[in-house]
């Protein structure tokens, strides 16, 4: 005997990737926080603002935020 499938039942969400960020300056001197998988990021007024954002987005996990050694760019 087969059981009917409930198409209205919620589908489990895929596991969320742990976010990791790189913080640094763009070639134009703007401070950026860029998520390593391209899932998030932004332009900030200061290094501190970029680091604060990245730390909050990663749940303040150790080693989840690192500083860039080369200029960064936001990509669409």
PyMOL Python script that loads the backbone (N, CA, C, O; Angstrom):
from pymol import cmd

cmd.read_pdbstr("""\
ATOM      1  N   UNK A   1       0.852  -1.176   0.000  1.00  0.00           N
ATOM      2  CA  UNK A   1       0.000   0.000   0.000  1.00  0.00           C
ATOM      3  C   UNK A   1       0.897   1.239   0.000  1.00  0.00           C
ATOM      4  O   UNK A   1       1.778   1.357   0.852  1.00  0.00           O
ATOM      5  N   UNK A   2       0.691   2.153  -0.931  1.00  0.00           N
ATOM      6  CA  UNK A   2       1.490   3.373  -0.978  1.00  0.00           C
ATOM      7  C   UNK A   2       0.815   4.464  -0.164  1.00  0.00           C
ATOM      8  O   UNK A   2      -0.405   4.499  -0.003  1.00  0.00           O
ATOM      9  N   UNK A   3       1.652   5.340   0.334  1.00  0.00           N
ATOM     10  CA  UNK A   3       1.153   6.460   1.124  1.00  0.00           C
ATOM     11  C   UNK A   3       1.176   7.703   0.257  1.00  0.00           C
ATOM     12  O   UNK A   3       2.118   7.908  -0.509  1.00  0.00           O
ATOM     13  N   UNK A   4       0.142   8.543   0.368  1.00  0.00           N
ATOM     14  CA  UNK A   4       0.139   9.776  -0.428  1.00  0.00           C
ATOM     15  C   UNK A   4       1.259  10.712   0.032  1.00  0.00           C
ATOM     16  O   UNK A   4       1.612  10.761   1.211  1.00  0.00           O
ATOM     17  N   UNK A   5       1.792  11.435  -0.915  1.00  0.00           N
ATOM     18  CA  UNK A   5       2.847  12.405  -0.622  1.00  0.00           C
ATOM     19  C   UNK A   5       2.203  13.751  -0.374  1.00  0.00           C
ATOM     20  O   UNK A   5       1.385  14.211  -1.170  1.00  0.00           O
ATOM     21  N   UNK A   6       2.570  14.381   0.726  1.00  0.00           N
ATOM     22  CA  UNK A   6       2.038  15.701   1.059  1.00  0.00           C
ATOM     23  C   UNK A   6       2.920  16.756   0.411  1.00  0.00           C
ATOM     24  O   UNK A   6       4.006  17.062   0.902  1.00  0.00           O
ATOM     25  N   UNK A   7       2.436  17.314  -0.713  1.00  0.00           N
ATOM     26  CA  UNK A   7       3.251  18.303  -1.423  1.00  0.00           C
ATOM     27  C   UNK A   7       3.328  19.632  -0.685  1.00  0.00           C
ATOM     28  O   UNK A   7       4.139  20.489  -1.038  1.00  0.00           O
ATOM     29  N   UNK A   8       2.510  19.809   0.318  1.00  0.00           N
ATOM     30  CA  UNK A   8       2.550  21.050   1.092  1.00  0.00           C
ATOM     31  C   UNK A   8       3.524  20.942   2.272  1.00  0.00           C
ATOM     32  O   UNK A   8       3.765  21.928   2.970  1.00  0.00           O
ATOM     33  N   UNK A   9       4.076  19.759   2.492  1.00  0.00           N
ATOM     34  CA  UNK A   9       5.004  19.585   3.615  1.00  0.00           C
ATOM     35  C   UNK A   9       6.269  20.386   3.360  1.00  0.00           C
ATOM     36  O   UNK A   9       6.751  20.443   2.229  1.00  0.00           O
ATOM     37  N   UNK A  10       6.806  21.000   4.396  1.00  0.00           N
ATOM     38  CA  UNK A  10       8.026  21.805   4.199  1.00  0.00           C
ATOM     39  C   UNK A  10       9.201  20.920   3.784  1.00  0.00           C
ATOM     40  O   UNK A  10       9.363  19.798   4.263  1.00  0.00           O
ATOM     41  N   UNK A  11       9.995  21.452   2.898  1.00  0.00           N
ATOM     42  CA  UNK A  11      11.199  20.763   2.449  1.00  0.00           C
ATOM     43  C   UNK A  11      12.338  21.248   3.329  1.00  0.00           C
ATOM     44  O   UNK A  11      12.503  22.453   3.520  1.00  0.00           O
ATOM     45  N   UNK A  12      13.133  20.315   3.871  1.00  0.00           N
ATOM     46  CA  UNK A  12      14.239  20.771   4.722  1.00  0.00           C
ATOM     47  C   UNK A  12      15.203  21.667   3.955  1.00  0.00           C
ATOM     48  O   UNK A  12      15.550  21.386   2.808  1.00  0.00           O
ATOM     49  N   UNK A  13      15.622  22.731   4.591  1.00  0.00           N
ATOM     50  CA  UNK A  13      16.573  23.658   3.966  1.00  0.00           C
ATOM     51  C   UNK A  13      17.939  22.993   3.904  1.00  0.00           C
ATOM     52  O   UNK A  13      18.305  22.232   4.800  1.00  0.00           O
ATOM     53  N   UNK A  14      18.705  23.282   2.832  1.00  0.00           N
ATOM     54  CA  UNK A  14      20.050  22.718   2.780  1.00  0.00           C
ATOM     55  C   UNK A  14      20.903  23.270   3.918  1.00  0.00           C
ATOM     56  O   UNK A  14      20.680  24.385   4.391  1.00  0.00           O
ATOM     57  N   UNK A  15      21.854  22.498   4.339  1.00  0.00           N
ATOM     58  CA  UNK A  15      22.743  22.951   5.408  1.00  0.00           C
ATOM     59  C   UNK A  15      23.433  24.237   4.983  1.00  0.00           C
ATOM     60  O   UNK A  15      23.936  24.342   3.865  1.00  0.00           O
ATOM     61  N   UNK A  16      23.453  25.187   5.857  1.00  0.00           N
ATOM     62  CA  UNK A  16      24.074  26.472   5.562  1.00  0.00           C
ATOM     63  C   UNK A  16      25.588  26.341   5.666  1.00  0.00           C
ATOM     64  O   UNK A  16      26.115  25.810   6.644  1.00  0.00           O
ATOM     65  N   UNK A  17      26.272  26.832   4.650  1.00  0.00           N
ATOM     66  CA  UNK A  17      27.728  26.814   4.671  1.00  0.00           C
ATOM     67  C   UNK A  17      28.232  27.724   5.781  1.00  0.00           C
ATOM     68  O   UNK A  17      27.680  28.806   5.980  1.00  0.00           O
ATOM     69  N   UNK A  18      29.255  27.318   6.501  1.00  0.00           N
ATOM     70  CA  UNK A  18      29.840  28.253   7.451  1.00  0.00           C
ATOM     71  C   UNK A  18      30.515  29.384   6.671  1.00  0.00           C
ATOM     72  O   UNK A  18      31.314  29.134   5.769  1.00  0.00           O
ATOM     73  N   UNK A  19      30.193  30.602   7.021  1.00  0.00           N
ATOM     74  CA  UNK A  19      30.736  31.747   6.301  1.00  0.00           C
ATOM     75  C   UNK A  19      32.144  32.074   6.770  1.00  0.00           C
ATOM     76  O   UNK A  19      32.452  32.018   7.961  1.00  0.00           O
ATOM     77  N   UNK A  20      32.982  32.413   5.816  1.00  0.00           N
ATOM     78  CA  UNK A  20      34.345  32.889   6.075  1.00  0.00           C
ATOM     79  C   UNK A  20      34.541  34.164   5.278  1.00  0.00           C
ATOM     80  O   UNK A  20      34.100  34.254   4.132  1.00  0.00           O
ATOM     81  N   UNK A  21      35.202  35.157   5.876  1.00  0.00           N
ATOM     82  CA  UNK A  21      35.381  36.450   5.229  1.00  0.00           C
ATOM     83  C   UNK A  21      36.847  36.828   5.109  1.00  0.00           C
ATOM     84  O   UNK A  21      37.692  36.438   5.915  1.00  0.00           O
ATOM     85  N   UNK A  22      37.109  37.604   4.068  1.00  0.00           N
ATOM     86  CA  UNK A  22      38.396  38.261   3.901  1.00  0.00           C
ATOM     87  C   UNK A  22      38.110  39.756   3.968  1.00  0.00           C
ATOM     88  O   UNK A  22      37.200  40.244   3.298  1.00  0.00           O
ATOM     89  N   UNK A  23      38.876  40.481   4.766  1.00  0.00           N
ATOM     90  CA  UNK A  23      38.710  41.930   4.908  1.00  0.00           C
ATOM     91  C   UNK A  23      39.982  42.592   4.384  1.00  0.00           C
ATOM     92  O   UNK A  23      41.098  42.177   4.696  1.00  0.00           O
ATOM     93  N   UNK A  24      39.777  43.632   3.580  1.00  0.00           N
ATOM     94  CA  UNK A  24      40.917  44.372   3.051  1.00  0.00           C
ATOM     95  C   UNK A  24      40.444  45.582   2.277  1.00  0.00           C
ATOM     96  O   UNK A  24      39.262  45.923   2.304  1.00  0.00           O
ATOM     97  N   UNK A  25      41.362  46.226   1.592  1.00  0.00           N
ATOM     98  CA  UNK A  25      41.023  47.417   0.812  1.00  0.00           C
ATOM     99  C   UNK A  25      40.975  47.089  -0.665  1.00  0.00           C
ATOM    100  O   UNK A  25      41.693  46.219  -1.158  1.00  0.00           O
ATOM    101  N   UNK A  26      40.103  47.813  -1.361  1.00  0.00           N
ATOM    102  CA  UNK A  26      40.033  47.713  -2.814  1.00  0.00           C
ATOM    103  C   UNK A  26      41.178  48.527  -3.408  1.00  0.00           C
ATOM    104  O   UNK A  26      41.878  49.240  -2.689  1.00  0.00           O
ATOM    105  N   UNK A  27      41.363  48.421  -4.709  1.00  0.00           N
ATOM    106  CA  UNK A  27      42.393  49.204  -5.390  1.00  0.00           C
ATOM    107  C   UNK A  27      42.130  50.704  -5.225  1.00  0.00           C
ATOM    108  O   UNK A  27      43.058  51.510  -5.301  1.00  0.00           O
ATOM    109  N   UNK A  28      40.856  51.080  -4.997  1.00  0.00           N
ATOM    110  CA  UNK A  28      40.484  52.491  -4.816  1.00  0.00           C
ATOM    111  C   UNK A  28      40.607  52.939  -3.360  1.00  0.00           C
ATOM    112  O   UNK A  28      40.386  54.111  -3.058  1.00  0.00           O
ATOM    113  N   UNK A  29      40.956  52.024  -2.457  1.00  0.00           N
ATOM    114  CA  UNK A  29      41.135  52.385  -1.053  1.00  0.00           C
ATOM    115  C   UNK A  29      39.920  52.187  -0.170  1.00  0.00           C
ATOM    116  O   UNK A  29      39.961  52.547   1.006  1.00  0.00           O
ATOM    117  N   UNK A  30      38.831  51.622  -0.698  1.00  0.00           N
ATOM    118  CA  UNK A  30      37.641  51.349   0.116  1.00  0.00           C
ATOM    119  C   UNK A  30      37.860  50.078   0.928  1.00  0.00           C
ATOM    120  O   UNK A  30      38.523  49.148   0.468  1.00  0.00           O
ATOM    121  N   UNK A  31      37.306  50.039   2.127  1.00  0.00           N
ATOM    122  CA  UNK A  31      37.389  48.841   2.945  1.00  0.00           C
ATOM    123  C   UNK A  31      36.277  47.890   2.554  1.00  0.00           C
ATOM    124  O   UNK A  31      35.116  48.288   2.456  1.00  0.00           O
ATOM    125  N   UNK A  32      36.633  46.624   2.327  1.00  0.00           N
ATOM    126  CA  UNK A  32      35.684  45.600   1.899  1.00  0.00           C
ATOM    127  C   UNK A  32      35.728  44.419   2.854  1.00  0.00           C
ATOM    128  O   UNK A  32      36.768  44.109   3.435  1.00  0.00           O
ATOM    129  N   UNK A  33      34.587  43.770   3.007  1.00  0.00           N
ATOM    130  CA  UNK A  33      34.488  42.454   3.647  1.00  0.00           C
ATOM    131  C   UNK A  33      33.851  41.560   2.593  1.00  0.00           C
ATOM    132  O   UNK A  33      32.733  41.824   2.150  1.00  0.00           O
ATOM    133  N   UNK A  34      34.549  40.508   2.188  1.00  0.00           N
ATOM    134  CA  UNK A  34      34.090  39.646   1.105  1.00  0.00           C
ATOM    135  C   UNK A  34      34.019  38.216   1.617  1.00  0.00           C
ATOM    136  O   UNK A  34      35.013  37.680   2.108  1.00  0.00           O
ATOM    137  N   UNK A  35      32.838  37.591   1.504  1.00  0.00           N
ATOM    138  CA  UNK A  35      32.666  36.201   1.901  1.00  0.00           C
ATOM    139  C   UNK A  35      33.350  35.314   0.865  1.00  0.00           C
ATOM    140  O   UNK A  35      33.221  35.566  -0.332  1.00  0.00           O
ATOM    141  N   UNK A  36      34.063  34.296   1.291  1.00  0.00           N
ATOM    142  CA  UNK A  36      34.919  33.517   0.395  1.00  0.00           C
ATOM    143  C   UNK A  36      34.146  32.699  -0.640  1.00  0.00           C
ATOM    144  O   UNK A  36      34.731  32.303  -1.648  1.00  0.00           O
ATOM    145  N   UNK A  37      32.860  32.434  -0.432  1.00  0.00           N
ATOM    146  CA  UNK A  37      32.053  31.708  -1.412  1.00  0.00           C
ATOM    147  C   UNK A  37      31.201  32.652  -2.254  1.00  0.00           C
ATOM    148  O   UNK A  37      30.381  32.200  -3.053  1.00  0.00           O
ATOM    149  N   UNK A  38      31.387  33.947  -2.083  1.00  0.00           N
ATOM    150  CA  UNK A  38      30.602  34.916  -2.847  1.00  0.00           C
ATOM    151  C   UNK A  38      29.176  35.084  -2.352  1.00  0.00           C
ATOM    152  O   UNK A  38      28.323  35.572  -3.095  1.00  0.00           O
ATOM    153  N   UNK A  39      28.899  34.694  -1.122  1.00  0.00           N
ATOM    154  CA  UNK A  39      27.541  34.756  -0.595  1.00  0.00           C
ATOM    155  C   UNK A  39      27.181  36.076   0.069  1.00  0.00           C
ATOM    156  O   UNK A  39      26.001  36.369   0.258  1.00  0.00           O
ATOM    157  N   UNK A  40      28.169  36.866   0.422  1.00  0.00           N
ATOM    158  CA  UNK A  40      27.904  38.118   1.127  1.00  0.00           C
ATOM    159  C   UNK A  40      29.119  39.026   1.002  1.00  0.00           C
ATOM    160  O   UNK A  40      30.189  38.605   0.564  1.00  0.00           O
ATOM    161  N   UNK A  41      28.930  40.255   1.389  1.00  0.00           N
ATOM    162  CA  UNK A  41      30.033  41.200   1.378  1.00  0.00           C
ATOM    163  C   UNK A  41      29.526  42.619   1.352  1.00  0.00           C
ATOM    164  O   UNK A  41      28.327  42.864   1.218  1.00  0.00           O
ATOM    165  N   UNK A  42      30.448  43.554   1.480  1.00  0.00           N
ATOM    166  CA  UNK A  42      30.045  44.941   1.458  1.00  0.00           C
ATOM    167  C   UNK A  42      31.222  45.888   1.481  1.00  0.00           C
ATOM    168  O   UNK A  42      32.373  45.487   1.656  1.00  0.00           O
ATOM    169  N   UNK A  43      30.900  47.163   1.299  1.00  0.00           N
ATOM    170  CA  UNK A  43      31.867  48.259   1.321  1.00  0.00           C
ATOM    171  C   UNK A  43      31.638  49.013   2.629  1.00  0.00           C
ATOM    172  O   UNK A  43      30.496  49.278   3.003  1.00  0.00           O
ATOM    173  N   UNK A  44      32.726  49.358   3.328  1.00  0.00           N
ATOM    174  CA  UNK A  44      32.616  49.968   4.648  1.00  0.00           C
ATOM    175  C   UNK A  44      33.464  51.221   4.765  1.00  0.00           C
ATOM    176  O   UNK A  44      34.421  51.411   4.014  1.00  0.00           O
ATOM    177  N   UNK A  45      33.101  52.077   5.717  1.00  0.00           N
ATOM    178  CA  UNK A  45      33.835  53.327   5.923  1.00  0.00           C
ATOM    179  C   UNK A  45      35.197  53.125   6.536  1.00  0.00           C
ATOM    180  O   UNK A  45      36.106  53.928   6.329  1.00  0.00           O
ATOM    181  N   UNK A  46      35.340  52.048   7.295  1.00  0.00           N
ATOM    182  CA  UNK A  46      36.614  51.843   7.983  1.00  0.00           C
ATOM    183  C   UNK A  46      36.927  50.347   8.085  1.00  0.00           C
ATOM    184  O   UNK A  46      36.063  49.492   7.889  1.00  0.00           O
ATOM    185  N   UNK A  47      38.175  50.071   8.393  1.00  0.00           N
ATOM    186  CA  UNK A  47      38.606  48.690   8.622  1.00  0.00           C
ATOM    187  C   UNK A  47      37.818  48.096   9.783  1.00  0.00           C
ATOM    188  O   UNK A  47      37.376  46.949   9.727  1.00  0.00           O
ATOM    189  N   UNK A  48      37.651  48.884  10.825  1.00  0.00           N
ATOM    190  CA  UNK A  48      36.913  48.419  12.006  1.00  0.00           C
ATOM    191  C   UNK A  48      35.483  48.031  11.652  1.00  0.00           C
ATOM    192  O   UNK A  48      34.993  46.999  12.110  1.00  0.00           O
ATOM    193  N   UNK A  49      34.803  48.850  10.839  1.00  0.00           N
ATOM    194  CA  UNK A  49      33.437  48.532  10.431  1.00  0.00           C
ATOM    195  C   UNK A  49      33.386  47.230   9.635  1.00  0.00           C
ATOM    196  O   UNK A  49      32.488  46.412   9.837  1.00  0.00           O
ATOM    197  N   UNK A  50      34.342  47.036   8.734  1.00  0.00           N
ATOM    198  CA  UNK A  50      34.389  45.814   7.928  1.00  0.00           C
ATOM    199  C   UNK A  50      34.629  44.592   8.813  1.00  0.00           C
ATOM    200  O   UNK A  50      33.983  43.558   8.638  1.00  0.00           O
ATOM    201  N   UNK A  51      35.552  44.711   9.760  1.00  0.00           N
ATOM    202  CA  UNK A  51      35.837  43.602  10.668  1.00  0.00           C
ATOM    203  C   UNK A  51      34.651  43.295  11.580  1.00  0.00           C
ATOM    204  O   UNK A  51      34.358  42.129  11.847  1.00  0.00           O
ATOM    205  N   UNK A  52      33.971  44.332  12.057  1.00  0.00           N
ATOM    206  CA  UNK A  52      32.803  44.138  12.911  1.00  0.00           C
ATOM    207  C   UNK A  52      31.706  43.387  12.163  1.00  0.00           C
ATOM    208  O   UNK A  52      31.108  42.456  12.703  1.00  0.00           O
ATOM    209  N   UNK A  53      31.443  43.790  10.917  1.00  0.00           N
ATOM    210  CA  UNK A  53      30.439  43.125  10.084  1.00  0.00           C
ATOM    211  C   UNK A  53      30.814  41.655   9.871  1.00  0.00           C
ATOM    212  O   UNK A  53      29.994  40.764  10.093  1.00  0.00           O
ATOM    213  N   UNK A  54      32.048  41.406   9.443  1.00  0.00           N
ATOM    214  CA  UNK A  54      32.487  40.043   9.149  1.00  0.00           C
ATOM    215  C   UNK A  54      32.419  39.158  10.393  1.00  0.00           C
ATOM    216  O   UNK A  54      31.999  38.003  10.313  1.00  0.00           O
ATOM    217  N   UNK A  55      32.828  39.695  11.536  1.00  0.00           N
ATOM    218  CA  UNK A  55      32.785  38.922  12.785  1.00  0.00           C
ATOM    219  C   UNK A  55      31.340  38.570  13.144  1.00  0.00           C
ATOM    220  O   UNK A  55      31.060  37.445  13.556  1.00  0.00           O
ATOM    221  N   UNK A  56      30.431  39.521  12.990  1.00  0.00           N
ATOM    222  CA  UNK A  56      29.028  39.263  13.306  1.00  0.00           C
ATOM    223  C   UNK A  56      28.437  38.210  12.361  1.00  0.00           C
ATOM    224  O   UNK A  56      27.691  37.334  12.798  1.00  0.00           O
ATOM    225  N   UNK A  57      28.764  38.294  11.088  1.00  0.00           N
ATOM    226  CA  UNK A  57      28.235  37.349  10.095  1.00  0.00           C
ATOM    227  C   UNK A  57      28.756  35.930  10.306  1.00  0.00           C
ATOM    228  O   UNK A  57      28.083  34.971   9.930  1.00  0.00           O
ATOM    229  N   UNK A  58      29.915  35.780  10.888  1.00  0.00           N
ATOM    230  CA  UNK A  58      30.504  34.457  11.098  1.00  0.00           C
ATOM    231  C   UNK A  58      30.238  33.915  12.500  1.00  0.00           C
ATOM    232  O   UNK A  58      30.742  32.852  12.863  1.00  0.00           O
ATOM    233  N   UNK A  59      29.468  34.626  13.270  1.00  0.00           N
ATOM    234  CA  UNK A  59      29.210  34.181  14.628  1.00  0.00           C
ATOM    235  C   UNK A  59      30.447  34.258  15.499  1.00  0.00           C
ATOM    236  O   UNK A  59      30.569  33.552  16.501  1.00  0.00           O
ATOM    237  N   UNK A  60      31.361  35.128  15.100  1.00  0.00           N
ATOM    238  CA  UNK A  60      32.617  35.336  15.819  1.00  0.00           C
ATOM    239  C   UNK A  60      33.417  34.040  15.987  1.00  0.00           C
ATOM    240  O   UNK A  60      34.095  33.838  16.994  1.00  0.00           O
ATOM    241  N   UNK A  61      33.323  33.167  14.978  1.00  0.00           N
ATOM    242  CA  UNK A  61      34.108  31.930  15.000  1.00  0.00           C
ATOM    243  C   UNK A  61      35.590  32.237  14.872  1.00  0.00           C
ATOM    244  O   UNK A  61      35.968  33.092  14.070  1.00  0.00           O
ATOM    245  N   UNK A  62      36.441  31.564  15.640  1.00  0.00           N
ATOM    246  CA  UNK A  62      37.891  31.769  15.503  1.00  0.00           C
ATOM    247  C   UNK A  62      38.338  31.405  14.085  1.00  0.00           C
ATOM    248  O   UNK A  62      37.869  30.417  13.520  1.00  0.00           O
ATOM    249  N   UNK A  63      39.216  32.175  13.530  1.00  0.00           N
ATOM    250  CA  UNK A  63      39.786  31.939  12.197  1.00  0.00           C
ATOM    251  C   UNK A  63      38.796  32.077  11.041  1.00  0.00           C
ATOM    252  O   UNK A  63      39.111  31.654   9.929  1.00  0.00           O
ATOM    253  N   UNK A  64      37.606  32.657  11.262  1.00  0.00           N
ATOM    254  CA  UNK A  64      36.628  32.812  10.187  1.00  0.00           C
ATOM    255  C   UNK A  64      36.832  34.106   9.407  1.00  0.00           C
ATOM    256  O   UNK A  64      36.287  34.265   8.315  1.00  0.00           O
ATOM    257  N   UNK A  65      37.616  35.034   9.963  1.00  0.00           N
ATOM    258  CA  UNK A  65      37.881  36.311   9.300  1.00  0.00           C
ATOM    259  C   UNK A  65      39.393  36.482   9.201  1.00  0.00           C
ATOM    260  O   UNK A  65      40.116  36.330  10.185  1.00  0.00           O
ATOM    261  N   UNK A  66      39.854  36.799   7.997  1.00  0.00           N
ATOM    262  CA  UNK A  66      41.293  37.060   7.841  1.00  0.00           C
ATOM    263  C   UNK A  66      41.482  38.339   7.045  1.00  0.00           C
ATOM    264  O   UNK A  66      40.586  38.774   6.322  1.00  0.00           O
ATOM    265  N   UNK A  67      42.651  38.933   7.186  1.00  0.00           N
ATOM    266  CA  UNK A  67      42.984  40.153   6.460  1.00  0.00           C
ATOM    267  C   UNK A  67      43.650  39.797   5.146  1.00  0.00           C
ATOM    268  O   UNK A  67      44.488  38.897   5.082  1.00  0.00           O
ATOM    269  N   UNK A  68      43.265  40.520   4.089  1.00  0.00           N
ATOM    270  CA  UNK A  68      43.822  40.286   2.753  1.00  0.00           C
ATOM    271  C   UNK A  68      45.233  40.851   2.659  1.00  0.00           C
ATOM    272  O   UNK A  68      45.552  41.868   3.275  1.00  0.00           O
ATOM    273  N   UNK A  69      46.062  40.181   1.886  1.00  0.00           N
ATOM    274  CA  UNK A  69      47.416  40.681   1.651  1.00  0.00           C
ATOM    275  C   UNK A  69      47.520  41.396   0.305  1.00  0.00           C
ATOM    276  O   UNK A  69      48.543  42.009   0.000  1.00  0.00           O
ATOM    277  N   UNK A  70      46.459  41.316  -0.496  1.00  0.00           N
ATOM    278  CA  UNK A  70      46.402  41.983  -1.804  1.00  0.00           C
ATOM    279  C   UNK A  70      45.075  42.724  -1.901  1.00  0.00           C
ATOM    280  O   UNK A  70      44.165  42.432  -1.125  1.00  0.00           O
ATOM    281  N   UNK A  71      44.927  43.679  -2.831  1.00  0.00           N
ATOM    282  CA  UNK A  71      43.671  44.400  -2.974  1.00  0.00           C
ATOM    283  C   UNK A  71      42.503  43.454  -3.279  1.00  0.00           C
ATOM    284  O   UNK A  71      42.660  42.455  -3.981  1.00  0.00           O
ATOM    285  N   UNK A  72      41.330  43.794  -2.732  1.00  0.00           N
ATOM    286  CA  UNK A  72      40.112  43.008  -2.925  1.00  0.00           C
ATOM    287  C   UNK A  72      39.187  43.689  -3.921  1.00  0.00           C
ATOM    288  O   UNK A  72      39.325  44.878  -4.207  1.00  0.00           O
ATOM    289  N   UNK A  73      38.244  42.915  -4.444  1.00  0.00           N
ATOM    290  CA  UNK A  73      37.205  43.450  -5.325  1.00  0.00           C
ATOM    291  C   UNK A  73      35.899  42.733  -5.022  1.00  0.00           C
ATOM    292  O   UNK A  73      35.899  41.540  -4.722  1.00  0.00           O
ATOM    293  N   UNK A  74      34.794  43.450  -5.099  1.00  0.00           N
ATOM    294  CA  UNK A  74      33.474  42.825  -4.997  1.00  0.00           C
ATOM    295  C   UNK A  74      33.078  42.372  -6.394  1.00  0.00           C
ATOM    296  O   UNK A  74      33.225  43.124  -7.358  1.00  0.00           O
ATOM    297  N   UNK A  75      32.583  41.160  -6.505  1.00  0.00           N
ATOM    298  CA  UNK A  75      32.138  40.665  -7.804  1.00  0.00           C
ATOM    299  C   UNK A  75      30.663  40.362  -7.738  1.00  0.00           C
ATOM    300  O   UNK A  75      30.171  39.881  -6.717  1.00  0.00           O
ATOM    301  N   UNK A  76      29.950  40.637  -8.815  1.00  0.00           N
ATOM    302  CA  UNK A  76      28.490  40.392  -8.805  1.00  0.00           C
ATOM    303  C   UNK A  76      28.160  38.921  -8.784  1.00  0.00           C
ATOM    304  O   UNK A  76      26.986  38.552  -8.773  1.00  0.00           O
TER     305      UNK A  76
END
""", "prot")
cmd.dss("prot")
cmd.show_as("cartoon", "prot")
cmd.util.cbc("prot")
cmd.orient("prot")
